[in-house]
Amino acid sequence: MTPTADGRGGYFCRPMITIDKITDLKERLEALKGYLDVEEKRGQILEQEKYTHDPDFWNDQKKAQLVMKKIRELKRWVGLYEAVKREVDDAEVTFDFSRPRR
């Protein structure tokens, strides 16, 4: 953190966010997306959810519960990725707003 004058004779610390750090975070996020195979998981969610619309879906309770568990698991991973993506996007917006204007 860098000490910065607060205009009243005091100092406060501001975290050092740089364009390089933002770029690194975005690259790491893209790698995470590939590692987690997020797009494939989204496709699997859609495919599995199609089964739940079948009127006979709940006739086999055990099979239906397994499908629902799989959907929850897939959504959890996608949701975690989306949460990280929002944080990176927010960091980028914060960086943009904190840059001095000319």
N, C-alpha and C positions, 0 to 999 in steps of 0.2 A: 504494500500500500504506500501511496505517496502522500506526505503531509501537504495540505493545501490551506492557504490563508482563507479564513472565513469572512473577511471584511470587517471584523470587529476586534482585531488584534489577536484572535485565537487561531487555532489550526484544527482541522479535522482530517481524517484519513479517507481517501477515496481509492477503491480497488483499481488496479491498473488493468483496464480492458483495452486490448489493442486489436487492430484489424487482423494481425497475424494470429492472435488467439481465436478470434471469431472464425477465421478461415480454417484453422486447425480443428475447431469444434465441428464445423460443418462437414469437413472431410471425414472426421471420425464418426459422425452421425450417419453419413452415407455408407461407410464401412459396416456400421452396426446394422443398418437396414438390410444390407446384403447378407451379413452373418446370420441374422435372425430370419431371413427370407420372408420379410414382411409382406411383400406382394403375393407370394404363394399362400401365406396364411390367410390373407384377405380372400383369396379365391376359394380356399378350403372352407372358410366361414360361410360364404355364399352357397357353396355346394351342399354343405351339411344342413344349412337352414332350409334348403329346398325340401329335404326329407321331412322336416318338421311340419310342413304344410300338407302332407299326405294325411287324409282322413284316418288311415289305418296305422299311423305312426305310433300311437300309444297302445296298440294291441299287444305289442311285445314290450313290456315295461322295462326289462333289463337292457334290451337293445336301445330303447329310447333314452334311457338314463345315460348310457354310454355315449350316445350321440350328443346329448346335451352337455355332458361333462367335457367332451372334446371341443365343442363350440366355446364353452366358457374358458377353457385353457387357451385356445387360439386367440380369443378376444383379449384375454389377459396380456398375452405377449404383444399383440398389436397395440393395446392400450398403453402399455409401459413404454413402447417405442414412441408413440404419439406424445406422451408426457415429456419425454426427453427432447423430442423435436420442438415442442412448445417452449421449453426452457431455452434451447439454443436460439430459437427465433426471438424470444424476449430479450436475450442477451444482445443480439444484433440490433434490435430496436433501441435498447438502452444505450448501446455504443453510439448509434447514429445521433441520438438526442444529446449525448454528452460531448460530442465533438464541437469545437468552437465554430461559430458561423462567420463567414466572411462577407 
